[in-house]
Amino acid sequence: MRTLVTGGAGFIGSHLVDRLTTRGDTVIVLDNLSTGRLSNLAAQRDSPDVRVVEGSILDELVIEELVSSCDRVFHLAAAVGVGNIVGDPLGSLIVNSRGTENVLAACARHRRKILIASSSEVYGKTDRVPMREDDDRILGSTTVHRWSYATAKALDEHLALAYARQGLRTVIVRYFNIYGPRMDPLGYGSVMANFLRQAMAGEAVTVYGDGLQRRCLTYVDDCIDGTVMAMETGSAEAQVFNIGDSKSETTILDLARLVIEVTGSASEISHVSYERRFGPGFEDTRRRVPDTDRARERLGWTSQVGLGEGLRQTLASLTCKRPDDVGGGQ
Ligand SMILES: NC(=O)c1ccc[n+]([C@@H]2O[C@H](COP(=O)([O-])OP(=O)(O)OC[C@H]3O[C@@H](n4cnc5c(N)ncnc54)[C@H](O)[C@@H]3O)[C@@H](O)[C@H]2O)c1
């Protein structure tokens, strides 16, 4: 199997590349290295089975060439992280909408199966939990830039499902706060990375707002399991799947306490207002819990790695390469 992984030098993408090569795939990585790093692919450095192309999903010629030369596509490339989205709303929107459209169109032209990496963010600030794939979405105003990421990801899903109506073989996964080795302090799963970095440095662990916002942290190996299962289950085509660990629901404040405990740190917890971190008008989702019945029933997927174990595995592997970075959302 020749597989194209867009965003393959990123946090999740690089774990996917490792998994696919272990299974015998030949992999092409397309990544512009904006938030991804070649060091994430260190295990593949001398592998004849992995080719890394530094380029953008906005480059239609590159997409055309790479899609035509592979059998299937995992599309993970995206502008991610609340800090990045709020910092460059236009650039993020263009990558996350036009870039995905480019990849989908090429897959349709060449009849290649494609998996789209979407996000729990598409549910917005709904207070209905657990979140089911067919639930209504409740987003904030267009004047609040943080919602542009959710809007673009939802557009990606609409596009993929519309292409599916035209015969494209596609499947969509919505990830819920993925964490693990190689996560980026500026990225989507930044809360865990930042807490670990701060606790290990003996700095105050900064919690946004009251810290009572609740999240389900999902270990990256579980995320990769769900991603591969979604791609390889024929009956899952043209469907959306939550990939998130509902058993690991925690408040951000309790997560901060757990990180301090597991690292044996003497750090204190400090609260920083959303306004101070992201400017006025920032809105956050209070509680985000996936309903994973569909993934269990139709893919045979359930999460395996609990929060304590995942945290210990992450801690064992984490190297803090960018100690000055404190960004992203919670
Ligand atoms: N990490 C999470 O918790 C989470 C949650 C929900 C959804 N997701 C989605 O999963 C995917 C992977 O996210 P991640 O957490 O690994 O983040 P990441 O930033 O590590 O990975 C994204 C990758 O895309 C690359 N990229 C960005 N713009 C590009 C462009 N124009 N052309 C080519 N490559 C480009 C980046 O360099 C990076 O390697 C993304 O689509 C993201 O939206 C992640």
The ligand as an SDF file (V2000), in Angstrom:
LIG
                    3D

 44 48  0  0  0  0  0  0  0  0999 V2000
   -4.0550   17.2010   18.5230 N   0  0  0  0  0  0  0  0  0  0  0  0
   -5.3620   17.2050   18.7540 C   0  0  0  0  0  0  0  0  0  0  0  0
   -5.8050   17.0830   19.8920 O   0  0  0  0  0  0  0  0  0  0  0  0
   -6.3390   17.3700   17.6130 C   0  0  0  0  0  0  0  0  0  0  0  0
   -7.6890   17.4870   17.9410 C   0  0  0  0  0  0  0  0  0  0  0  0
   -8.6060   17.6270   16.9220 C   0  0  0  0  0  0  0  0  0  0  0  0
   -8.2010   17.6060   15.6040 C   0  0  0  0  0  0  0  0  0  0  0  0
   -6.8690   17.5000   15.3140 N   0  0  0  0  0  0  0  0  0  0  0  0
   -6.4900   17.4840   13.9000 C   0  0  0  0  0  0  0  0  0  0  0  0
   -5.5100   16.4850   13.6960 O   0  0  0  0  0  0  0  0  0  0  0  0
   -4.6190   16.8840   12.6580 C   0  0  0  0  0  0  0  0  0  0  0  0
   -3.1900   16.7940   13.1590 C   0  0  0  0  0  0  0  0  0  0  0  0
   -3.0430   17.6900   14.2440 O   0  0  0  0  0  0  0  0  0  0  0  0
   -1.7770   17.6700   15.2220 P   0  0  0  0  0  0  0  0  0  0  0  0
   -2.2770   17.8470   16.6070 O   0  0  0  0  0  0  0  0  0  0  0  0
   -0.8920   16.5430   14.8920 O   0  0  0  0  0  0  0  0  0  0  0  0
   -1.1050   19.0560   14.8640 O   0  0  0  0  0  0  0  0  0  0  0  0
    0.3010   19.3770   14.1760 P   0  0  0  0  0  0  0  0  0  0  0  0
    0.3720   20.8680   14.1000 O   0  0  0  0  0  0  0  0  0  0  0  0
    1.3850   18.6730   14.8900 O   0  0  0  0  0  0  0  0  0  0  0  0
    0.0930   18.7450   12.7470 O   0  0  0  0  0  0  0  0  0  0  0  0
   -0.3730   19.4770   11.6370 C   0  0  0  0  0  0  0  0  0  0  0  0
    0.6630   19.3280   10.5480 C   0  0  0  0  0  0  0  0  0  0  0  0
    0.1990   19.9830    9.3520 O   0  0  0  0  0  0  0  0  0  0  0  0
    1.3020   20.6820    8.7990 C   0  0  0  0  0  0  0  0  0  0  0  0
    0.7630   21.7550    7.9580 N   0  0  0  0  0  0  0  0  0  0  0  0
    0.1410   22.8810    8.3530 C   0  0  0  0  0  0  0  0  0  0  0  0
   -0.2020   23.6250    7.2860 N   0  0  0  0  0  0  0  0  0  0  0  0
    0.2010   22.9190    6.1980 C   0  0  0  0  0  0  0  0  0  0  0  0
    0.1250   23.1680    4.8060 C   0  0  0  0  0  0  0  0  0  0  0  0
   -0.4110   24.2840    4.3050 N   0  0  0  0  0  0  0  0  0  0  0  0
    0.6340   22.2210    3.9640 N   0  0  0  0  0  0  0  0  0  0  0  0
    1.2130   21.0970    4.4420 C   0  0  0  0  0  0  0  0  0  0  0  0
    1.3280   20.8310    5.7580 N   0  0  0  0  0  0  0  0  0  0  0  0
    0.8160   21.7420    6.6190 C   0  0  0  0  0  0  0  0  0  0  0  0
    2.0920   21.1760    9.9810 C   0  0  0  0  0  0  0  0  0  0  0  0
    3.4270   21.5230    9.6710 O   0  0  0  0  0  0  0  0  0  0  0  0
    2.0010   19.9780   10.9090 C   0  0  0  0  0  0  0  0  0  0  0  0
    3.0500   19.0670   10.6680 O   0  0  0  0  0  0  0  0  0  0  0  0
   -5.0540   18.2820   12.2530 C   0  0  0  0  0  0  0  0  0  0  0  0
   -5.8890   18.2010   11.1100 O   0  0  0  0  0  0  0  0  0  0  0  0
   -5.8570   18.7720   13.4380 C   0  0  0  0  0  0  0  0  0  0  0  0
   -6.8230   19.7260   13.0670 O   0  0  0  0  0  0  0  0  0  0  0  0
   -5.9330   17.3920   16.2790 C   0  0  0  0  0  0  0  0  0  0  0  0
  1  2  1  0
  2  3  2  0
  2  4  1  0
  4  5  1  0
  4 44  2  0
  5  6  2  0
  6  7  1  0
  7  8  2  0
  8  9  1  0
  8 44  1  0
  9 10  1  0
  9 42  1  0
 10 11  1  0
 11 12  1  0
 11 40  1  0
 12 13  1  0
 13 14  1  0
 14 15  2  0
 14 16  1  0
 14 17  1  0
 17 18  1  0
 18 19  2  0
 18 20  1  0
 18 21  1  0
 21 22  1  0
 22 23  1  0
 23 24  1  0
 23 38  1  0
 24 25  1  0
 25 26  1  0
 25 36  1  0
 26 27  1  0
 26 35  1  0
 27 28  2  0
 28 29  1  0
 29 30  1  0
 29 35  2  0
 30 31  1  0
 30 32  2  0
 32 33  1  0
 33 34  2  0
 34 35  1  0
 36 37  1  0
 36 38  1  0
 38 39  1  0
 40 41  1  0
 40 42  1  0
 42 43  1  0
M  CHG  2   8   1  16  -1
M  END
$$$$
